[in-house]
Amino acid sequence: MPKIKTVSGAKKRFKLTGSGKIKRKKAFTSHILTKKSNKRKRNLRKATVVSDGDTSNIKRLLPYI
């Protein structure tokens, strides 16, 4: 059986937590920050967990994590 290649873009974007969940960064932080409130920008800094519906798709992109 040949090895499965990991998707390079996915390995840069996702990390595994200790409990086995997949961690991701939040979107909407790169530009047009002047109209966003300080509270919103502060909350966007924190990482979050991938939703259950998307977890299986991401695990397919990262077969060896």
N, CA, C and O atoms as a Tripos MOL2 file, in Angstrom:
@<TRIPOS>MOLECULE
protein
  260   259    65     0     0
PROTEIN
NO_CHARGES

@<TRIPOS>ATOM
      1 N           0.8420   -1.1800    0.0000 N.3       1 MET1
      2 CA          0.0000    0.0000    0.0000 C.3       1 MET1
      3 C           0.8920    1.2510    0.0000 C.2       1 MET1
      4 O           1.7500    1.3820    0.8730 O.2       1 MET1
      5 N           0.7090    2.1740   -0.9610 N.am      2 PRO2
      6 CA          1.5360    3.3780   -0.9650 C.3       2 PRO2
      7 C           1.1340    4.3380    0.1520 C.2       2 PRO2
      8 O           0.0240    4.2850    0.6820 O.2       2 PRO2
      9 N           2.0680    5.2080    0.4860 N.am      3 LYS3
     10 CA          1.7900    6.2160    1.5020 C.3       3 LYS3
     11 C           0.8570    7.2770    0.9290 C.2       3 LYS3
     12 O           0.8290    7.5020   -0.2810 O.2       3 LYS3
     13 N           0.0970    7.9230    1.8030 N.am      4 ILE4
     14 CA         -0.7960    9.0090    1.4010 C.3       4 ILE4
     15 C          -0.0750   10.3200    1.6460 C.2       4 ILE4
     16 O           0.5180   10.5240    2.7060 O.2       4 ILE4
     17 N          -0.1260   11.2100    0.6630 N.am      5 LYS5
     18 CA          0.5250   12.5130    0.8430 C.3       5 LYS5
     19 C          -0.3410   13.4240    1.6970 C.2       5 LYS5
     20 O          -1.5620   13.4620    1.5450 O.2       5 LYS5
     21 N           0.3080   14.1580    2.5980 N.am      6 THR6
     22 CA         -0.3500   15.1790    3.4080 C.3       6 THR6
     23 C          -0.4970   16.4380    2.5680 C.2       6 THR6
     24 O           0.4150   16.7920    1.8200 O.2       6 THR6
     25 N          -1.6310   17.1170    2.6810 N.am      7 VAL7
     26 CA         -1.8450   18.3790    1.9780 C.3       7 VAL7
     27 C          -1.0630   19.4660    2.7000 C.2       7 VAL7
     28 O          -1.3240   19.7480    3.8690 O.2       7 VAL7
     29 N          -0.1060   20.0770    2.0090 N.am      8 SER8
     30 CA          0.8100   21.0310    2.6470 C.3       8 SER8
     31 C           0.0940   22.2410    3.2290 C.2       8 SER8
     32 O           0.4630   22.7140    4.3040 O.2       8 SER8
     33 N          -0.9190   22.7470    2.5430 N.am      9 GLY9
     34 CA         -1.6630   23.8890    3.0500 C.3       9 GLY9
     35 C          -2.3710   23.5790    4.3510 C.2       9 GLY9
     36 O          -2.5000   24.4410    5.2200 O.2       9 GLY9
     37 N          -2.8300   22.3440    4.4820 N.am     10 ALA10
     38 CA         -3.5430   21.9550    5.6960 C.3      10 ALA10
     39 C          -2.5870   21.7830    6.8690 C.2      10 ALA10
     40 O          -2.9310   22.1210    8.0010 O.2      10 ALA10
     41 N          -1.4060   21.2660    6.6140 N.am     11 LYS11
     42 CA         -0.4800   21.0510    7.7370 C.3      11 LYS11
     43 C           0.0290   22.3750    8.3010 C.2      11 LYS11
     44 O           0.4540   22.4330    9.4550 O.2      11 LYS11
     45 N          -0.0100   23.4410    7.4950 N.am     12 LYS12
     46 CA          0.3800   24.7640    7.9860 C.3      12 LYS12
     47 C          -0.7420   25.4250    8.7870 C.2      12 LYS12
     48 O          -0.4760   26.3060    9.6040 O.2      12 LYS12
     49 N          -1.9840   25.0150    8.5650 N.am     13 ARG13
     50 CA         -3.1280   25.7040    9.1440 C.3      13 ARG13
     51 C          -3.7260   25.0360   10.3710 C.2      13 ARG13
     52 O          -4.3840   25.7060   11.1670 O.2      13 ARG13
     53 N          -3.5200   23.7410   10.5480 N.am     14 PHE14
     54 CA         -4.1960   23.0140   11.6180 C.3      14 PHE14
     55 C          -3.2010   22.3350   12.5380 C.2      14 PHE14
     56 O          -2.1430   21.8760   12.1080 O.2      14 PHE14
     57 N          -3.5660   22.2770   13.8390 N.am     15 LYS15
     58 CA         -2.7730   21.5630   14.8280 C.3      15 LYS15
     59 C          -3.7180   20.6700   15.6220 C.2      15 LYS15
     60 O          -4.9190   20.9290   15.6900 O.2      15 LYS15
     61 N          -3.1730   19.6270   16.2180 N.am     16 LEU16
     62 CA         -3.9660   18.7110   17.0210 C.3      16 LEU16
     63 C          -3.8390   19.0820   18.4950 C.2      16 LEU16
     64 O          -2.7370   19.3600   18.9680 O.2      16 LEU16
     65 N          -4.9530   19.0910   19.2270 N.am     17 THR17
     66 CA         -4.9090   19.3510   20.6620 C.3      17 THR17
     67 C          -4.5870   18.0590   21.3970 C.2      17 THR17
     68 O          -4.5220   16.9940   20.7830 O.2      17 THR17
     69 N          -4.3880   18.1420   22.6880 N.am     18 GLY18
     70 CA         -4.0750   16.9700   23.4730 C.3      18 GLY18
     71 C          -5.1980   15.9510   23.5030 C.2      18 GLY18
     72 O          -4.9510   14.7490   23.6020 O.2      18 GLY18
     73 N          -6.4420   16.4330   23.4180 N.am     19 SER19
     74 CA         -7.5850   15.5180   23.4480 C.3      19 SER19
     75 C          -7.9370   14.9760   22.0720 C.2      19 SER19
     76 O          -8.8830   14.2010   21.9370 O.2      19 SER19
     77 N          -7.1830   15.3780   21.0440 N.am     20 GLY20
     78 CA         -7.4080   14.8420   19.7010 C.3      20 GLY20
     79 C          -8.2780   15.7130   18.8140 C.2      20 GLY20
     80 O          -8.5750   15.3280   17.6830 O.2      20 GLY20
     81 N          -8.6960   16.8800   19.2980 N.am     21 LYS21
     82 CA         -9.4720   17.7910   18.4560 C.3      21 LYS21
     83 C          -8.5310   18.5830   17.5600 C.2      21 LYS21
     84 O          -7.3290   18.6430   17.8190 O.2      21 LYS21
     85 N          -9.0670   19.1850   16.5160 N.am     22 ILE22
     86 CA         -8.2560   19.9490   15.5660 C.3      22 ILE22
     87 C          -8.4550   21.4330   15.8460 C.2      22 ILE22
     88 O          -9.5820   21.9230   15.9100 O.2      22 ILE22
     89 N          -7.3370   22.1390   16.0100 N.am     23 LYS23
     90 CA         -7.3370   23.5600   16.3390 C.3      23 LYS23
     91 C          -7.0810   24.3670   15.0710 C.2      23 LYS23
     92 O          -6.3080   23.9450   14.2100 O.2      23 LYS23
     93 N          -7.7330   25.5350   14.9520 N.am     24 ARG24
     94 CA         -7.5390   26.4020   13.7910 C.3      24 ARG24
     95 C          -7.5260   27.8620   14.2160 C.2      24 ARG24
     96 O          -7.9850   28.2070   15.3040 O.2      24 ARG24
     97 N          -6.9920   28.7180   13.3440 N.am     25 LYS25
     98 CA         -7.0520   30.1600   13.5750 C.3      25 LYS25
     99 C          -8.3670   30.7030   13.0430 C.2      25 LYS25
    100 O          -8.9940   30.0870   12.1810 O.2      25 LYS25
    101 N          -8.7810   31.8390   13.5480 N.am     26 LYS26
    102 CA        -10.0090   32.4610   13.0700 C.3      26 LYS26
    103 C          -9.7180   33.3280   11.8480 C.2      26 LYS26
    104 O          -8.6030   33.8210   11.6780 O.2      26 LYS26
    105 N         -10.7170   33.5060   11.0100 N.am     27 ALA27
    106 CA        -10.6010   34.3110    9.8000 C.3      27 ALA27
    107 C         -10.8680   35.7870   10.1110 C.2      27 ALA27
    108 O         -11.1490   36.1440   11.2550 O.2      27 ALA27
    109 N         -10.7800   36.6320    9.0970 N.am     28 PHE28
    110 CA        -11.1190   38.0610    9.1600 C.3      28 PHE28
    111 C         -10.1410   38.8770    9.9980 C.2      28 PHE28
    112 O         -10.5570   39.8340   10.6510 O.2      28 PHE28
    113 N          -8.8460   38.5270    9.9990 N.am     29 THR29
    114 CA         -7.8760   39.3040   10.7790 C.3      29 THR29
    115 C          -6.8050   39.9590    9.9320 C.2      29 THR29
    116 O          -5.9090   40.6020   10.4790 O.2      29 THR29
    117 N          -6.8650   39.8180    8.6130 N.am     30 SER30
    118 CA         -5.7200   40.2420    7.8050 C.3      30 SER30
    119 C          -5.7680   41.7140    7.3880 C.2      30 SER30
    120 O          -4.7290   42.3730    7.3600 O.2      30 SER30
    121 N          -6.9430   42.2380    7.0670 N.am     31 HIS31
    122 CA         -7.0050   43.6310    6.6180 C.3      31 HIS31
    123 C          -8.3890   44.2000    6.9110 C.2      31 HIS31
    124 O          -9.2760   43.4890    7.3850 O.2      31 HIS31
    125 N          -8.5660   45.5070    6.6190 N.am     32 ILE32
    126 CA         -9.7840   46.2650    6.9380 C.3      32 ILE32
    127 C         -10.0980   46.1270    8.4340 C.2      32 ILE32
    128 O         -11.2040   45.7500    8.8230 O.2      32 ILE32
    129 N          -9.1000   46.4430    9.2530 N.am     33 LEU33
    130 CA         -9.2550   46.2960   10.6920 C.3      33 LEU33
    131 C          -9.7930   47.5610   11.3650 C.2      33 LEU33
    132 O         -10.1760   47.5230   12.5340 O.2      33 LEU33
    133 N          -9.8230   48.6800   10.6380 N.am     34 THR34
    134 CA        -10.2270   49.9410   11.2770 C.3      34 THR34
    135 C         -11.7020   49.9360   11.6420 C.2      34 THR34
    136 O         -12.0780   50.5340   12.6500 O.2      34 THR34
    137 N         -12.5400   49.2890   10.8650 N.am     35 LYS35
    138 CA        -13.9760   49.2990   11.1620 C.3      35 LYS35
    139 C         -14.3850   48.2280   12.1640 C.2      35 LYS35
    140 O         -15.5340   48.2060   12.6060 O.2      35 LYS35
    141 N         -13.4620   47.3390   12.5280 N.am     36 LYS36
    142 CA        -13.7720   46.2850   13.4930 C.3      36 LYS36
    143 C         -13.4510   46.7780   14.9000 C.2      36 LYS36
    144 O         -12.4440   47.4540   15.1110 O.2      36 LYS36
    145 N         -14.2980   46.4430   15.8480 N.am     37 SER37
    146 CA        -14.1060   46.9170   17.2150 C.3      37 SER37
    147 C         -12.9180   46.2140   17.8630 C.2      37 SER37
    148 O         -12.4960   45.1410   17.4300 O.2      37 SER37
    149 N         -12.3880   46.8450   18.9120 N.am     38 ASN38
    150 CA        -11.2580   46.2560   19.6340 C.3      38 ASN38
    151 C         -11.6280   44.9060   20.2360 C.2      38 ASN38
    152 O         -10.8210   43.9760   20.2390 O.2      38 ASN38
    153 N         -12.8430   44.8060   20.7420 N.am     39 LYS39
    154 CA        -13.3010   43.5470   21.3280 C.3      39 LYS39
    155 C         -13.3370   42.4410   20.2760 C.2      39 LYS39
    156 O         -12.9310   41.3110   20.5430 O.2      39 LYS39
    157 N         -13.8180   42.7670   19.0980 N.am     40 ARG40
    158 CA        -13.8990   41.7770   18.0200 C.3      40 ARG40
    159 C         -12.5110   41.3300   17.5760 C.2      40 ARG40
    160 O         -12.2720   40.1390   17.3730 O.2      40 ARG40
    161 N         -11.5930   42.2920   17.4260 N.am     41 LYS41
    162 CA        -10.2210   41.9550   17.0100 C.3      41 LYS41
    163 C          -9.5090   41.1290   18.0720 C.2      41 LYS41
    164 O          -8.7510   40.2160   17.7430 O.2      41 LYS41
    165 N          -9.7470   41.4430   19.3480 N.am     42 ARG42
    166 CA         -9.1390   40.6930   20.4390 C.3      42 ARG42
    167 C          -9.6340   39.2470   20.4400 C.2      42 ARG42
    168 O          -8.8460   38.3260   20.6490 O.2      42 ARG42
    169 N         -10.9180   39.0430   20.2100 N.am     43 ASN43
    170 CA        -11.4710   37.6880   20.1890 C.3      43 ASN43
    171 C         -11.0360   36.9100   18.9560 C.2      43 ASN43
    172 O         -10.9820   35.6810   18.9920 O.2      43 ASN43
    173 N         -10.7290   37.6000   17.8740 N.am     44 LEU44
    174 CA        -10.2560   36.9170   16.6660 C.3      44 LEU44
    175 C          -8.8280   36.3980   16.8160 C.2      44 LEU44
    176 O          -8.4030   35.5270   16.0570 O.2      44 LEU44
    177 N          -8.0830   36.9280   17.7950 N.am     45 ARG45
    178 CA         -6.7060   36.4570   18.0090 C.3      45 ARG45
    179 C          -6.6640   35.0250   18.5300 C.2      45 ARG45
    180 O          -5.7230   34.2850   18.2450 O.2      45 ARG45
    181 N          -7.6710   34.6420   19.2840 N.am     46 LYS46
    182 CA         -7.6620   33.3310   19.9300 C.3      46 LYS46
    183 C          -7.9410   32.2270   18.9100 C.2      46 LYS46
    184 O          -8.7200   32.4080   17.9740 O.2      46 LYS46
    185 N          -7.3020   31.1000   19.1080 N.am     47 ALA47
    186 CA         -7.5740   29.9370   18.2580 C.3      47 ALA47
    187 C          -8.8700   29.2840   18.7100 C.2      47 ALA47
    188 O          -9.3260   29.4930   19.8340 O.2      47 ALA47
    189 N          -9.4560   28.4920   17.8240 N.am     48 THR48
    190 CA        -10.6930   27.7930   18.1470 C.3      48 THR48
    191 C         -10.6300   26.3800   17.5930 C.2      48 THR48
    192 O          -9.6930   26.0260   16.8770 O.2      48 THR48
    193 N         -11.6200   25.5850   17.9230 N.am     49 VAL49
    194 CA        -11.6450   24.1820   17.5170 C.3      49 VAL49
    195 C         -12.5030   24.0490   16.2590 C.2      49 VAL49
    196 O         -13.5210   24.7270   16.1220 O.2      49 VAL49
    197 N         -12.0940   23.1860   15.3540 N.am     50 VAL50
    198 CA        -12.8390   22.9360   14.1210 C.3      50 VAL50
    199 C         -14.1690   22.2650   14.4710 C.2      50 VAL50
    200 O         -14.2280   21.4270   15.3710 O.2      50 VAL50
    201 N         -15.2380   22.6370   13.7560 N.am     51 SER51
    202 CA        -16.5460   22.0570   14.0270 C.3      51 SER51
    203 C         -16.5710   20.5720   13.6790 C.2      51 SER51
    204 O         -15.7500   20.0960   12.8950 O.2      51 SER51
    205 N         -17.5090   19.8520   14.2600 N.am     52 ASP52
    206 CA        -17.5930   18.4040   14.0760 C.3      52 ASP52
    207 C         -17.8450   18.0210   12.6180 C.2      52 ASP52
    208 O         -17.3500   16.9980   12.1460 O.2      52 ASP52
    209 N         -18.6160   18.8470   11.9070 N.am     53 GLY53
    210 CA        -18.9190   18.5370   10.5120 C.3      53 GLY53
    211 C         -17.7080   18.6160    9.6020 C.2      53 GLY53
    212 O         -17.6440   17.9100    8.5950 O.2      53 GLY53
    213 N         -16.7460   19.4650    9.9420 N.am     54 ASP54
    214 CA        -15.5590   19.6310    9.1020 C.3      54 ASP54
    215 C         -14.3920   18.7430    9.5260 C.2      54 ASP54
    216 O         -13.4140   18.6140    8.7890 O.2      54 ASP54
    217 N         -14.4860   18.1400   10.6870 N.am     55 THR55
    218 CA        -13.3590   17.3780   11.2240 C.3      55 THR55
    219 C         -12.9670   16.2150   10.3310 C.2      55 THR55
    220 O         -11.7790   15.9700   10.1220 O.2      55 THR55
    221 N         -13.9520   15.4920    9.7980 N.am     56 SER56
    222 CA        -13.6290   14.3250    8.9740 C.3      56 SER56
    223 C         -12.9300   14.7290    7.6940 C.2      56 SER56
    224 O         -12.0330   14.0230    7.2330 O.2      56 SER56
    225 N         -13.3240   15.8600    7.1050 N.am     57 ASN57
    226 CA        -12.6700   16.3330    5.8770 C.3      57 ASN57
    227 C         -11.2250   16.7220    6.1400 C.2      57 ASN57
    228 O         -10.3520   16.4350    5.3210 O.2      57 ASN57
    229 N         -10.9590   17.3670    7.2640 N.am     58 ILE58
    230 CA         -9.6040   17.8040    7.5770 C.3      58 ILE58
    231 C          -8.7190   16.6150    7.9240 C.2      58 ILE58
    232 O          -7.5360   16.5990    7.5850 O.2      58 ILE58
    233 N          -9.2880   15.6180    8.6010 N.am     59 LYS59
    234 CA         -8.5030   14.4150    8.9130 C.3      59 LYS59
    235 C          -8.1150   13.6680    7.6500 C.2      59 LYS59
    236 O          -7.0930   12.9820    7.6300 O.2      59 LYS59
    237 N          -8.9100   13.7890    6.5950 N.am     60 ARG60
    238 CA         -8.5630   13.1780    5.3100 C.3      60 ARG60
    239 C          -7.3740   13.9030    4.6730 C.2      60 ARG60
    240 O          -6.5530   13.2820    3.9990 O.2      60 ARG60
    241 N          -7.2860   15.2200    4.8890 N.am     61 LEU61
    242 CA         -6.1540   15.9980    4.3520 C.3      61 LEU61
    243 C          -4.8760   15.7540    5.1290 C.2      61 LEU61
    244 O          -3.7790   15.9030    4.5930 O.2      61 LEU61
    245 N          -5.0160   15.3750    6.4060 N.am     62 LEU62
    246 CA         -3.8660   15.1530    7.2970 C.3      62 LEU62
    247 C          -3.8810   13.7170    7.8020 C.2      62 LEU62
    248 O          -4.2640   13.4830    8.9480 O.2      62 LEU62
    249 N          -3.4830   12.7590    6.9930 N.am     63 PRO63
    250 CA         -3.6490   11.3600    7.3890 C.3      63 PRO63
    251 C          -2.7490   10.9190    8.5360 C.2      63 PRO63
    252 O          -3.0550    9.9200    9.1880 O.2      63 PRO63
    253 N          -1.6490   11.6220    8.8100 N.am     64 TYR64
    254 CA         -0.6800   11.1290    9.7850 C.3      64 TYR64
    255 C          -0.5900   11.9750   11.0450 C.2      64 TYR64
    256 O           0.3920   11.8710   11.7810 O.2      64 TYR64
    257 N          -1.5960   12.8160   11.3150 N.am     65 ILE65
    258 CA         -1.5620   13.5720   12.5850 C.3      65 ILE65
    259 C          -2.4410   12.8790   13.6010 C.2      65 ILE65
    260 O          -2.5580   13.3430   14.7350 O.2      65 ILE65
@<TRIPOS>BOND
     1     1     2 1
     2     2     3 1
     3     3     4 2
     4     3     5 am
     5     5     6 1
     6     6     7 1
     7     7     8 2
     8     7     9 am
     9     9    10 1
    10    10    11 1
    11    11    12 2
    12    11    13 am
    13    13    14 1
    14    14    15 1
    15    15    16 2
    16    15    17 am
    17    17    18 1
    18    18    19 1
    19    19    20 2
    20    19    21 am
    21    21    22 1
    22    22    23 1
    23    23    24 2
    24    23    25 am
    25    25    26 1
    26    26    27 1
    27    27    28 2
    28    27    29 am
    29    29    30 1
    30    30    31 1
    31    31    32 2
    32    31    33 am
    33    33    34 1
    34    34    35 1
    35    35    36 2
    36    35    37 am
    37    37    38 1
    38    38    39 1
    39    39    40 2
    40    39    41 am
    41    41    42 1
    42    42    43 1
    43    43    44 2
    44    43    45 am
    45    45    46 1
    46    46    47 1
    47    47    48 2
    48    47    49 am
    49    49    50 1
    50    50    51 1
    51    51    52 2
    52    51    53 am
    53    53    54 1
    54    54    55 1
    55    55    56 2
    56    55    57 am
    57    57    58 1
    58    58    59 1
    59    59    60 2
    60    59    61 am
    61    61    62 1
    62    62    63 1
    63    63    64 2
    64    63    65 am
    65    65    66 1
    66    66    67 1
    67    67    68 2
    68    67    69 am
    69    69    70 1
    70    70    71 1
    71    71    72 2
    72    71    73 am
    73    73    74 1
    74    74    75 1
    75    75    76 2
    76    75    77 am
    77    77    78 1
    78    78    79 1
    79    79    80 2
    80    79    81 am
    81    81    82 1
    82    82    83 1
    83    83    84 2
    84    83    85 am
    85    85    86 1
    86    86    87 1
    87    87    88 2
    88    87    89 am
    89    89    90 1
    90    90    91 1
    91    91    92 2
    92    91    93 am
    93    93    94 1
    94    94    95 1
    95    95    96 2
    96    95    97 am
    97    97    98 1
    98    98    99 1
    99    99   100 2
   100    99   101 am
   101   101   102 1
   102   102   103 1
   103   103   104 2
   104   103   105 am
   105   105   106 1
   106   106   107 1
   107   107   108 2
   108   107   109 am
   109   109   110 1
   110   110   111 1
   111   111   112 2
   112   111   113 am
   113   113   114 1
   114   114   115 1
   115   115   116 2
   116   115   117 am
   117   117   118 1
   118   118   119 1
   119   119   120 2
   120   119   121 am
   121   121   122 1
   122   122   123 1
   123   123   124 2
   124   123   125 am
   125   125   126 1
   126   126   127 1
   127   127   128 2
   128   127   129 am
   129   129   130 1
   130   130   131 1
   131   131   132 2
   132   131   133 am
   133   133   134 1
   134   134   135 1
   135   135   136 2
   136   135   137 am
   137   137   138 1
   138   138   139 1
   139   139   140 2
   140   139   141 am
   141   141   142 1
   142   142   143 1
   143   143   144 2
   144   143   145 am
   145   145   146 1
   146   146   147 1
   147   147   148 2
   148   147   149 am
   149   149   150 1
   150   150   151 1
   151   151   152 2
   152   151   153 am
   153   153   154 1
   154   154   155 1
   155   155   156 2
   156   155   157 am
   157   157   158 1
   158   158   159 1
   159   159   160 2
   160   159   161 am
   161   161   162 1
   162   162   163 1
   163   163   164 2
   164   163   165 am
   165   165   166 1
   166   166   167 1
   167   167   168 2
   168   167   169 am
   169   169   170 1
   170   170   171 1
   171   171   172 2
   172   171   173 am
   173   173   174 1
   174   174   175 1
   175   175   176 2
   176   175   177 am
   177   177   178 1
   178   178   179 1
   179   179   180 2
   180   179   181 am
   181   181   182 1
   182   182   183 1
   183   183   184 2
   184   183   185 am
   185   185   186 1
   186   186   187 1
   187   187   188 2
   188   187   189 am
   189   189   190 1
   190   190   191 1
   191   191   192 2
   192   191   193 am
   193   193   194 1
   194   194   195 1
   195   195   196 2
   196   195   197 am
   197   197   198 1
   198   198   199 1
   199   199   200 2
   200   199   201 am
   201   201   202 1
   202   202   203 1
   203   203   204 2
   204   203   205 am
   205   205   206 1
   206   206   207 1
   207   207   208 2
   208   207   209 am
   209   209   210 1
   210   210   211 1
   211   211   212 2
   212   211   213 am
   213   213   214 1
   214   214   215 1
   215   215   216 2
   216   215   217 am
   217   217   218 1
   218   218   219 1
   219   219   220 2
   220   219   221 am
   221   221   222 1
   222   222   223 1
   223   223   224 2
   224   223   225 am
   225   225   226 1
   226   226   227 1
   227   227   228 2
   228   227   229 am
   229   229   230 1
   230   230   231 1
   231   231   232 2
   232   231   233 am
   233   233   234 1
   234   234   235 1
   235   235   236 2
   236   235   237 am
   237   237   238 1
   238   238   239 1
   239   239   240 2
   240   239   241 am
   241   241   242 1
   242   242   243 1
   243   243   244 2
   244   243   245 am
   245   245   246 1
   246   246   247 1
   247   247   248 2
   248   247   249 am
   249   249   250 1
   250   250   251 1
   251   251   252 2
   252   251   253 am
   253   253   254 1
   254   254   255 1
   255   255   256 2
   256   255   257 am
   257   257   258 1
   258   258   259 1
   259   259   260 2
@<TRIPOS>SUBSTRUCTURE
     1 MET1         2 RESIDUE 1 A MET
     2 PRO2         6 RESIDUE 1 A PRO
     3 LYS3        10 RESIDUE 1 A LYS
     4 ILE4        14 RESIDUE 1 A ILE
     5 LYS5        18 RESIDUE 1 A LYS
     6 THR6        22 RESIDUE 1 A THR
     7 VAL7        26 RESIDUE 1 A VAL
     8 SER8        30 RESIDUE 1 A SER
     9 GLY9        34 RESIDUE 1 A GLY
    10 ALA10       38 RESIDUE 1 A ALA
    11 LYS11       42 RESIDUE 1 A LYS
    12 LYS12       46 RESIDUE 1 A LYS
    13 ARG13       50 RESIDUE 1 A ARG
    14 PHE14       54 RESIDUE 1 A PHE
    15 LYS15       58 RESIDUE 1 A LYS
    16 LEU16       62 RESIDUE 1 A LEU
    17 THR17       66 RESIDUE 1 A THR
    18 GLY18       70 RESIDUE 1 A GLY
    19 SER19       74 RESIDUE 1 A SER
    20 GLY20       78 RESIDUE 1 A GLY
    21 LYS21       82 RESIDUE 1 A LYS
    22 ILE22       86 RESIDUE 1 A ILE
    23 LYS23       90 RESIDUE 1 A LYS
    24 ARG24       94 RESIDUE 1 A ARG
    25 LYS25       98 RESIDUE 1 A LYS
    26 LYS26      102 RESIDUE 1 A LYS
    27 ALA27      106 RESIDUE 1 A ALA
    28 PHE28      110 RESIDUE 1 A PHE
    29 THR29      114 RESIDUE 1 A THR
    30 SER30      118 RESIDUE 1 A SER
    31 HIS31      122 RESIDUE 1 A HIS
    32 ILE32      126 RESIDUE 1 A ILE
    33 LEU33      130 RESIDUE 1 A LEU
    34 THR34      134 RESIDUE 1 A THR
    35 LYS35      138 RESIDUE 1 A LYS
    36 LYS36      142 RESIDUE 1 A LYS
    37 SER37      146 RESIDUE 1 A SER
    38 ASN38      150 RESIDUE 1 A ASN
    39 LYS39      154 RESIDUE 1 A LYS
    40 ARG40      158 RESIDUE 1 A ARG
    41 LYS41      162 RESIDUE 1 A LYS
    42 ARG42      166 RESIDUE 1 A ARG
    43 ASN43      170 RESIDUE 1 A ASN
    44 LEU44      174 RESIDUE 1 A LEU
    45 ARG45      178 RESIDUE 1 A ARG
    46 LYS46      182 RESIDUE 1 A LYS
    47 ALA47      186 RESIDUE 1 A ALA
    48 THR48      190 RESIDUE 1 A THR
    49 VAL49      194 RESIDUE 1 A VAL
    50 VAL50      198 RESIDUE 1 A VAL
    51 SER51      202 RESIDUE 1 A SER
    52 ASP52      206 RESIDUE 1 A ASP
    53 GLY53      210 RESIDUE 1 A GLY
    54 ASP54      214 RESIDUE 1 A ASP
    55 THR55      218 RESIDUE 1 A THR
    56 SER56      222 RESIDUE 1 A SER
    57 ASN57      226 RESIDUE 1 A ASN
    58 ILE58      230 RESIDUE 1 A ILE
    59 LYS59      234 RESIDUE 1 A LYS
    60 ARG60      238 RESIDUE 1 A ARG
    61 LEU61      242 RESIDUE 1 A LEU
    62 LEU62      246 RESIDUE 1 A LEU
    63 PRO63      250 RESIDUE 1 A PRO
    64 TYR64      254 RESIDUE 1 A TYR
    65 ILE65      258 RESIDUE 1 A ILE
